[in-house]
Amino acid sequence: MVDYDVVVIGAGAAGLTLAHRMGQVNERRVSPLRTALVEPPRGPSTPPPRTWCFWEPDGGPWDHLLAARWEDLTVVGPDGAEFRSPAEPYVYKMLRSADVDAHVRATADGHVEQRELYVEDVADGPDHATVSAVAPDGDRVVLTARWVFDSRPPSPPPVGRTHLLQHFRGWFVRTPQDAFDPDAAVLMDLRPPQPRRGVAFGYVLPLSRREALVEYTEFGRTALSTPEYDRALKDYCDRVGLPEVEVTAAEQGVIPMTDARFPTRTGRRLFRVGAAGGATRPSTGYTFSGVARQTSAIADALAADRVPVPPVPHRPRHLLMDAIMLRALASERVSGADFFTRLFAANRLGDVLAFLDGDSRFTRELAMGLTTPVAAMSLSTADHLWHTLRSRATP
């Protein structure tokens, strides 16, 4: 007999979401599934708290935990021109990872066993998978499970033709006077100085009239140092009329933006989920919506006693479009600032968000494509298709 039906490795967005869904799975089953959430003990290697932003219609499953929400969004072009519109039918939402973590753990006692272990190896098998780990006291531990879902970054990572980084640092700021509209957010402000390759932008997500998350982001080949980010953030705060701010906290990170493919199944009983399983949208770096779709499909399969292969939560045509866009940026055929300015200036924000979340119709996508730098994007499309054909023809 195996120790568990399901083992989830890692307690980031994907691991926590899947562990939370196991309660819903057991409500739909005659016999509940024995589940373990496995992660290292909290310590220096524990990732710092993060904010997770995403958009969806109102009334989502995490709405009771939201740190903030915005229905009115603005994009600012390099020349200061503002493109502002409602996000309908979507709401742009922010979750704090600490709030999700606390909620999942508080409600997991009845359906998930929480295990603090250092996972060293995961092995496949015909009847069960084996997780080999070390306990905090040094004892070796072996867990067996029908299904194992691993959310840790794969090592080595998959290799694609194009690889950029979305790297960023954000300040949680407080101002001495009212400075923000809590109902409206700046989604992308393209006024910061632009790098030679990629794009740089700031954004402002108000939490109250005197508090906001102000972030500086680049799409490029290499990340900056913390002092370089801080200089860019100070410059951006000055640019948007926030010369006097108190920085109460900060967050910083790097998200791969690549056309590499991330397999979701690595064995008969081994699967990858979250960013490790391709949940990150290559053109935007957003992951949380992909995690939601992926874990929902897993939960449906487990509830019905089907093989719970996680789907890649993005359509093939959208991954193709993303690969072309990344190639255009990396090859310097297009200016990132020009590309995004044209896209948002000519299209309703709700339509752009639908495309970026994979919820748009093909005809609308074609129309949006005509509002971007057509000649440069056509060259990048031909380049990508030629490279793909050559790769397939090479033995």
N, C-alpha and C positions, 0 to 999 in steps of 0.2 A: 504494500500500500504506500502511495506517495504521501509526502508530508503536507503538500498543498495542491489545490487545483490550479491556482494562479499565483505566480510570484512577480511582483512589479519591482524593478530595480531603479532606484533614483527617485527623489522626492522634489523634482522641479515641477514646472507647469504640467507636463505630460503625466508624470508619475502620480502627482496629487489628484489630477482630474480623473485618471483611470481608477485610482483607489476609491475616489468618491463615487464613481459610477457603479462600483461593485455592490453597493447597497441597493441601487436600483435593479441591478441584475438579480440579486437574491430575492427581491420582492416578486419577480416574475417567474421564479423557478419553484418547483416542488421541493427539491433538495438544495440548500444553499451551497455556494462554492467557498471552500477554505482558501483564504487569500492572505498573502504576506506582502507588506511594503518594506523593502530592504534598502537601507541607506547607511552611510558612515555616521558615527557619533558626531554630534555638533562640536566644532572646534575651529582651528585656524583655517582649515580647508573648506569649511562650509561657505557656500556662495553668499554674498551680502544680500540683504533685502532688495527687491526690484519692483518696478512698476510694470504692469502688463497692460498695454492698450490695444483695443480692438474696436470694431464696430459691428453692430447687429441691430435688428429691430428692438424696440422697447419690450420689456417683459422677459428678459433672458434669465437663465437659471442662476446667475451670479449677481443679479441686480441688488439683492439685499446686502451685498458686501462692497458695493462700489464705493471708491474713494471720491469719484466725481463723474459727471456725465455732461455731454455738450451736444446740443442739437444744431447749433449755429457754428459754422466753420469758415475760416478765412485762409486763403493762400496769397502771399505777397510776392510779386515779381521782383527781379533785380533792380528795376527802376522805381520801386515803391508802389506800383499799381496794385490795388487790392481787388481780389476776386472772392466775394463773400456770398454764401448762400446756405440755406438749410441743408442738412445732410439727409433729409427724409428720402426713403423710408427708414434710414438708419439713425442710430444714436452712437456717438463716439464715446467710449467708456474707458475708465481707468480702474484697475484693481491693484491693490498692494499685495505682493507675494506673501507677506507675513499674515495678512488677514485670511487669505485662502488657506495657508498652511494651518493656522490655528483652527479654522472652521472644519477642515477635513479631519484633522486629528481628534477634534472634540466629538465628531459624529461617527468616527470609524470603529469604535470599540466593539460594536455588534457584528461587524462583517470583515474587518481587516486587522491582522496582527502586525504590529509595528516592530521590526527587528533592526537593531543597530549593529551592522556588520560591515567589514571591509570585503567587498566581493573581489576575488582574485581570478576566478575562471567560471565560465558557463559552458557546459557541454551538452550536446544534443544526444538523443537516444530514441529508439523506436517506440518505447512505451512511456518514457518520461525524460525530462531534462534535469540536469544536475547543476546546482549552484554551489561552488566551493568558496568559502569565505573564512575570515578570521574575526573572532570576537574581540572586543576592546581589551580583554584580559589576556589575549594571545592564544586562546584555545581555537583549534580548527573546527569549523562547522560545515556540514554538508546538508544542503536542502534539496529535496526532490520535488518536482512539480509537473503537472500535465502540460502547462503552458508557462513560458517565461517571457515577460515584456521588459526589454532593456531600454531605458531612456538616456543612458550615458553616451557622450559623444563617441563615435566609432574611431578606433585607432588601428591603422592610419585612416584618415578621412578619405572618402571617395574623391577621385580626381576628375575634374572636368576640363573643358577647353578654356573657359574663362573663370577667373576667380577674383572677386573684389571683396572688400570688407566694408560693412556698415559699422563705423566706429563712432562712439559718442560719449559725451559727459553732460550730465544735467545737474543743475543746482535747484534745490528747493529753497525759494527765497521768500522773505517777508519784507514788506515796504512800510514806511512810517505813516503813509496816507493811503487812502483808497486808490488803487491803480489798475484793477482788473475787473472785467465783466465775467462773473462766474458762469454765465450761460453761454459764453462764446469762447472758442479756442482758435489759436493760430496754428494750423496744421503744418504749414511749410512756409518759411520766410526765406527767400532766396537772395536777400541783400548782403549777406556776408561775402567777403572776398572769395572768389572761386579758385579751386585747385586746377592744375593743368588738365588732369584726368578726373573724371567723375563729377561730383557736385557737392557743394556745402550748403547747409541751411540751418536755420534755427527754428524753434517752435516754442509756443507759450501755452501751457495748459493751466488755466486758473483753478485754484481750489477754494478761494474765497475772494473778497474784494481786495485783500492785502497779502494773499499767499498764492504762489503758483510754482509749477515746475517749469523752469526755463532750460532748454536743452540745445546743445550745439552738436550737429551730426555731419559726418562726411561719408560719401561713398568713394572709396579709393583703394589703393594698393597697400598702404601701410597706416597703422594707427599712430596717433600723436602721443606725446608724453603728457602727464597730468598738468604740468605748468603750461604747456602749449594749449591744452583745452581751456584752462582757466583764463588765459589771456584772450582766447577767442570768445569765451562766455562774457568776460568783462566788456569787451568791445561790442558784443551783441546787446547786452543790457544797456549800454550807453546809446546804441543805435535806436533802440525802441523806447527810449525815454525812461530808463530805470537806472539813473546814476547812483542812487543810494539804496542798496538792498542788503539785508542781512541774510547770509547763507546759513540755513539751519541744517541742511543735510545735502549729500551729493550721491549720485549714482554714475557708474561708468561701465562700458561694456563694448564688446565686439561681436558682430553677427556675420558669419560668412554669407556672401551672395555669390552663388555659383550655379553653373548649368550642369554640375555633376548630378548623377542620379543616386538616390539613397534607397537601397532595397529595404523593404519592410519585413521580409522574411529571410532569415539567415540559417534556418534549419527546419526540421519537421515540427519542432516544438519551440523554436526560438524566434522571437520577433523584435523589431526595433520600433519605437514610438517617439512621437514628438519631433524635435529638430533632428534627432538621430535617424528618424524614419521619414524624412522629407516633408515635415509639416511646415517648415519655414517657406514662405513665398519668396522665390529668388529675387524678384524685382523690388521688393519692399522691405524684407526682413521681418515682416509680421508673422507670428507663429501661433498666437493663442487661438485664432479662429480655426486654423488647420488642426490643432490639437483637439478642439471640440468636435470637429467632424470625424476625426480618426477614432477617438475614444468612444464616440457614440456608436460607430459601426462595430467596434470590438464588443461593446456591451450587448448590442443586438445579437451578435453571433454567439456569445457566451450564454445568453438567456435561452437561445434556441438550440444549444448543444451542437453548433456548427464549428468548424475549424476557424478560429478567430484571427484570420490574416488581416492586419491593419491595412486599410487602403491608403494609397497616396492621395492626399486630400485636394490635389490640384489637377485640373483637366489637362490632358496632353497638349491641347492647343495653347493653353495659357503658359505652360512650361516652355513651349516653343517660342512664344512671344517674349517671354522673359529672357530666354537665352539670346535672342536677337538684340533686345534692348541692352543687356549687359555687354554684349560684344560691341555694340555701337559706342557705349561709354568707354570701354577699355581701349578701343582702337582710336579714340578721339575723333571719330567721324561726326559725333554730335556733341554739343555742349549740353551738359546735364541741366544747367539753369534754363537754357532755351527750350529744351525738350519739355520740362515740367511746366514752364510758364505757358507754353502753347497749349499743352494738354488741359490745364486747369482754366485757362482763359476762355477756351472755346467750348467747354462742356460743363454741364451742371455737376456740382460736387457729388451729389448722390449717385449719378451715373458713373463717375470715375471710381467711387468707392465700390460700386457693384462690380466693376471690372477687376479692380485690385483684389477683391475677395472671391473672384471666380463665379459671380452670380449674374453675369451679363449675357445678353444674347449676341450671337456671332455678327449679325447685321449691325448692331450698335457698336461692336468692337471695331468693325471695318470703318464705320463713320468716324470713330474717335481716332483711329490710325491716320486718317487723312488730315487731322489737325496737328499732327506732329511733323518734324522735318522729313518730308516724304522722300526726297532724293537720298539723303544719308541713310534713312532706315531701309530703303530699297536695296542700297548697296550692301548693308549689313545682312539683310535677308538672303541676298544672293551668295554672299560670302559664307554664311552659316550653312546653307543648303549644299554648296559645293564642298565644304569641309566634311559634311555628313556623308555625302556620296563617296568621297575619297576614302573616308574612314571605313565604310562598309566594303569598299572594293579591295582594301588592303588585306592580304591574308594574315 
